[in-house]
Amino acid sequence: MEQVKVLLNESEMPRQWYNVQADLPTPLAPPFHPATMEIATPEQMNVIFPMSLLEQEMSPQMYWDIPDEVMQVLALWRPTPLQRAMRLEKALGTPARIYFKNESVSPAGSHKPNTAVPQAYYNKQAGIKRIATETGAGQWGSAMSLACGMFGLDCTVYMVRVSFDQKPYRKSIINTWGAEIFASPSEQTNSGRAALADNPNHPGSLGLAISEAVEDAATRDDTNYALGSVLNHVCLHQTIIGEEAIRQMNKIGEKPDVVIGCIGGGSNFAGISFPYVREKIKGMDVRILAVEPASCPTVTKGLYAYDYGDTAHLAPIVLMHTLGHTFVPPGIHAGGLRYHGMSPLVSRLAEDKLIEAIAVPQLECFEAGLLFARTEGIVPAPESTHAIRGAVIEAMKAKEEGKERVILFNLSGHGHFDMSAYDAYLAGQLSNYEYPQAMVDEALSKLPKVTLPGM
Ligand SMILES: Cc1ncc(COP(=O)(O)O)c(C=O)c1O
C-alpha cells in the first residue's frame, strides 16, 4: 500500500511562527491613519487592537514563540495532515505528484482558527471582554466565535448579506459557539445604516462589513476588532501551516516544485507559502503561485497603491494591490475571495517577483472542486477550489511536458456549509464573470492621496 497521509506528532508541531518581514528584499511601506492621513502610530491603532498584536504587526523579528495556551488549543486539530492526492493524479493521468495540506480538519472547517485562537488569546491578555469582527463567507466569523468561546470573550459578527442569505447554517454554528451575528449592512452601526439608506437591498461587501465591525470596536472601551486576513500578524499566525508542511515533506524526502494557495486577503496562501519564500530566498528552486477569481482579480488586474481597507474609511490605509475600496464584487460563491485589497506582504512579494499570481474563472474552479470531491472524497470550500484549479493546471502542464513534478497546495477548507453553491453549479445555474476593466478603472479613480515623507 502506498502512503497517503504524512502525519506529525503533537511533539513535532512547530513552536514558532515565521515572520517574512525579516527577509523581505524591499521593506513594507508604513500604514496611514484614515482620519489624519499621516503615518499611523501603534498608539492610534491600539484603540482597536492589543499592543501585543501590533508589535507582531510592525516588527521585523523573524520568529515569534507560540504561547503554550495557544498551542494547547491548536492541538485540538493540529498538526493537520499532509495528503497525497493519488486518486486525483490518476484521474488527470499526470506524472506529477500532488500533495495538499488539509486545513479543513479544524472545528470551523478551515485555516481561519489558526489566527482566531492567538488573536482571542492576546486580546484576553490585554483585558478585553468582547470582539467585533466581520465575515465574508462565514468561515472567519465561525473561527472567531469558536476562539472567543475558548477564552471566555463575547463576540459579535457582521456577515456580508449575500453570504448570510446563501449560507444559513453559518449563523447557526456561530450562535452555537456563543457569538451573536448580524447581516451586513445592519442597523447596528452608522456605516450600516448609511449603506441601507442608499440601497435597502445592498448585497453587502467585505469592505462594508469591516467598517461596521471597526466602528463597533472603536466606539466601545471593552471591545476590540479582529481581522481574519490581510494584516501582517494574521499572515504570521498562519505560517504554522507551511512550517508543518516543510517538516512533513522532509519526512518523505520530497521538495515541492510549486506551492499553491488561493488568495482572498492572502492569509492561507501566506500560511502555506511564506516558509517556502524563506527557503526560496535561501536558494531553493521553487515557484510560488497565488490563485484568485477572475471576478475579483486583485493582484492580476489591481493597482499596487495606497488604499483604504474598508468602504467607510475607518480602517488604516495600506500599500497593497487593490481594485479600489468602492469595488463591490459580484455575488460569486467563493465569498471569502471577494475582497478589494490584498495582504501588503503578499502584494510586496508579488512586486518583488518572489511569487506569481493567476486569475481563474468560477466554472473551472467548480469543475476542479467536483473532480477533487469525487476522487479524494473531501468536498472543498468554493475558495479552496481555486487552489485545486491551480494544482490541476500545473499537473496538466507536467503531463504535456512529460515531466515528474511535485505540486503542493493548501486545501484551506471544506465546503459543507457551501452546498447551495454546489447545487447551483450542478443545476447549471452558475456562470463566469470577468470584472470589466472600465469598472476597475472607475473604482481606482477614488484612491486616497497620501505622501510618504521625503517623496
Ligand atoms: C476556506 C477559505 N479559503 C480561503 C479564504 C480566503 O481568505 P485568505 O486569502 O485570507 O486565506 C477564505 C476566506 O474566508 C476561506 O473561508
The ligand as an ORCA input file, in Angstrom:
! r2SCAN-3c Opt
* xyz 0 1
  C     -11.949     28.327      3.119
  C     -11.378     29.663      2.789
  N     -10.304     29.732      1.997
  C      -9.754     30.896      1.643
  C     -10.283     32.099      2.085
  C      -9.668     33.358      1.627
  O      -9.056     34.089      2.621
  P      -7.494     34.215      2.737
  O      -6.975     34.697      1.419
  O      -7.275     35.185      3.820
  O      -6.961     32.868      3.072
  C     -11.402     32.091      2.925
  C     -11.975     33.353      3.428
  O     -12.992     33.435      4.002
  C     -11.950     30.850      3.288
  O     -13.025     30.786      4.067
*
